[in-house]
Amino acid sequence: MKKTFSILCLATLFFSCSSGPEDAVKNFTENLTKGKVEEAKKYATESTGAMLDMASGVGIVPVDPDFKFEMLNDSIVGDRAWITIANPNGRSEVMEVVKIDGDWLVNMKAKF
């Protein structure tokens, strides 16, 4: 019984510490590049989810089944974070992540 309790405590600690801004960006980008828009939206703010709906509605969601997530840098200040990732084209991209109700969510802004 004592061993089972210890394993449960360890598992709870592991899973509670595994969801930070880097995890949100990783889950978001990996799902998006596989074309899993609905799954990617689970790791995005409401406004980012709306942008994804619009982009998928017109068929401009980038799909790259060979995408490999690589974080280059992070900066976390309070409830905001900026995660720099490597893109397949050799460039880096900074993604903003915000903490809402305890969850880190990707917050993309439209570029015009």
C-alpha positions as CSV (number, residue, x, y, z in Angstrom):
1,M,0.0,0.0,0.0
2,K,2.8,2.4,0.9
3,K,4.6,1.6,-2.4
4,T,1.4,2.3,-4.4
5,F,0.9,5.6,-2.6
6,S,4.5,6.7,-3.4
7,I,4.1,5.8,-7.0
8,L,0.9,7.8,-7.2
9,C,2.6,10.8,-5.6
10,L,5.5,10.6,-8.0
11,A,3.2,10.3,-11.0
12,T,1.1,13.3,-9.9
13,L,4.3,15.4,-9.4
14,F,5.6,14.4,-12.8
15,F,2.3,15.3,-14.7
16,S,1.7,18.5,-12.8
17,C,5.2,19.8,-13.7
18,S,5.1,18.9,-17.3
19,S,2.8,21.6,-18.6
20,G,4.7,24.9,-19.1
21,P,5.0,27.3,-21.9
22,E,7.4,25.1,-23.9
23,D,5.0,22.2,-23.7
24,A,2.2,24.4,-24.9
25,V,4.2,25.5,-27.9
26,K,5.4,22.0,-28.6
27,N,1.9,20.5,-28.5
28,F,0.5,23.3,-30.5
29,T,3.1,23.2,-33.3
30,E,3.3,19.4,-33.5
31,N,-0.5,19.1,-33.8
32,L,-0.8,22.0,-36.3
33,T,1.9,20.7,-38.6
34,K,0.1,17.3,-38.7
35,G,-3.1,19.0,-39.7
36,K,-4.8,18.4,-36.4
37,V,-6.3,21.8,-36.0
38,E,-8.9,20.9,-33.3
39,E,-6.1,19.3,-31.2
40,A,-3.8,22.3,-31.7
41,K,-6.6,24.6,-30.5
42,K,-6.5,22.9,-27.1
43,Y,-3.1,24.7,-26.6
44,A,-4.2,28.1,-28.0
45,T,-6.1,31.1,-26.8
46,E,-9.6,31.6,-28.0
47,S,-8.5,34.3,-30.5
48,T,-5.7,32.1,-31.9
49,G,-8.3,29.2,-32.2
50,A,-10.5,31.6,-34.2
51,M,-7.6,32.4,-36.5
52,L,-6.9,28.7,-37.0
53,D,-10.5,28.1,-37.9
54,M,-10.4,30.9,-40.5
55,A,-7.1,29.6,-41.9
56,S,-8.3,26.0,-42.1
57,G,-11.5,27.2,-43.7
58,V,-9.6,28.7,-46.6
59,G,-7.1,25.8,-46.7
60,I,-3.9,27.6,-45.6
61,V,-2.9,25.6,-42.6
62,P,0.7,24.5,-43.1
63,V,1.1,20.8,-42.9
64,D,4.6,19.3,-42.5
65,P,4.6,15.7,-41.3
66,D,8.4,15.8,-41.0
67,F,8.3,18.7,-38.5
68,K,10.6,18.3,-35.5
69,F,10.1,20.6,-32.6
70,E,13.3,22.4,-31.5
71,M,13.2,25.1,-28.8
72,L,16.1,27.6,-29.1
73,N,15.3,30.0,-26.3
74,D,12.7,31.0,-23.7
75,S,11.8,34.1,-21.7
76,I,9.2,33.9,-19.0
77,V,7.9,37.0,-17.2
78,G,5.0,36.4,-14.9
79,D,2.0,35.1,-16.9
80,R,3.7,35.7,-20.3
81,A,6.4,33.8,-22.1
82,W,8.2,34.0,-25.4
83,I,9.4,30.7,-26.8
84,T,11.9,30.8,-29.8
85,I,11.7,27.7,-32.0
86,A,13.5,26.6,-35.1
87,N,11.5,26.5,-38.3
88,P,12.3,24.0,-41.1
89,N,13.3,26.9,-43.4
90,G,16.3,27.6,-41.2
91,R,14.8,30.7,-39.5
92,S,13.7,31.1,-35.9
93,E,10.2,32.1,-34.8
94,V,9.2,33.6,-31.5
95,M,5.8,32.4,-30.2
96,E,4.0,34.2,-27.4
97,V,2.4,32.1,-24.7
98,V,0.1,33.4,-22.0
99,K,-1.1,31.8,-18.8
100,I,-4.9,31.8,-18.5
101,D,-6.6,30.1,-15.5
102,G,-3.4,28.1,-14.8
103,D,-2.9,26.9,-18.4
104,W,-0.2,28.1,-20.8
105,L,-1.7,28.8,-24.2
106,V,-0.2,30.0,-27.5
107,N,-1.3,33.5,-28.4
108,M,-0.8,34.3,-32.0
109,K,-1.5,37.7,-33.5
110,A,-2.5,38.4,-37.1
111,K,0.2,39.9,-39.2
112,F,-0.9,42.2,-42.0
